[in-house]
Amino acid sequence: MTQNLGHVVSIVLAALLIIIGWLVIVNPALLAWFVGLVLILVGVAILAGVLTPRDR
């Protein structure tokens, strides 16, 4: 899954996911915040992809 990212980015991503997972276990209410934030970011990315002009 992270083969194309490089070693440093893979390690940072793994550490970030471990920390977020630990925080969600400690405080389950954070899960709703993380899910909401991810949905907003994905929506913005899709909108930017649709509105960005493409060169041909």
C-alpha positions in Angstrom: 0.0 0.0 0.0 2.8 2.4 0.8 5.4 1.1 -1.6 5.5 4.2 -3.8 5.6 6.7 -0.9 9.1 6.0 0.3 10.4 4.9 3.7 10.2 8.1 5.6 6.6 8.9 4.5 5.6 5.3 5.3 7.0 5.5 8.8 5.4 8.9 9.5 2.0 7.7 8.2 2.2 4.5 10.3 3.1 6.5 13.4 0.2 9.0 12.7 -2.3 6.2 12.2 -1.1 4.5 15.5 -1.5 7.8 17.4 -5.0 8.5 15.9 -6.1 4.9 16.7 -4.9 5.2 20.3 -6.8 8.6 20.6 -10.0 7.0 19.2 -9.7 4.1 21.7 -9.2 6.5 24.6 -11.9 9.0 23.5 -14.5 7.4 21.1 -16.1 10.8 20.5 -13.0 11.7 18.4 -14.0 9.1 15.8 -17.0 11.3 14.7 -14.6 14.3 14.3 -12.1 12.3 12.3 -14.8 10.8 10.0 -16.3 14.2 9.5 -13.0 15.8 8.7 -12.1 13.0 6.3 -15.5 13.4 4.5 -15.0 17.2 4.2 -11.4 16.7 2.8 -12.5 14.1 0.3 -15.4 16.4 -0.8 -13.0 19.3 -1.3 -10.6 17.1 -3.2 -13.4 15.9 -5.5 -14.7 19.4 -6.1 -11.2 20.7 -6.8 -10.7 17.8 -9.3 -13.9 18.7 -11.1 -13.3 22.4 -11.2 -9.6 22.3 -12.2 -9.1 22.8 -15.9 -7.2 20.1 -17.7 -4.6 20.7 -20.4 -4.9 18.6 -23.5 
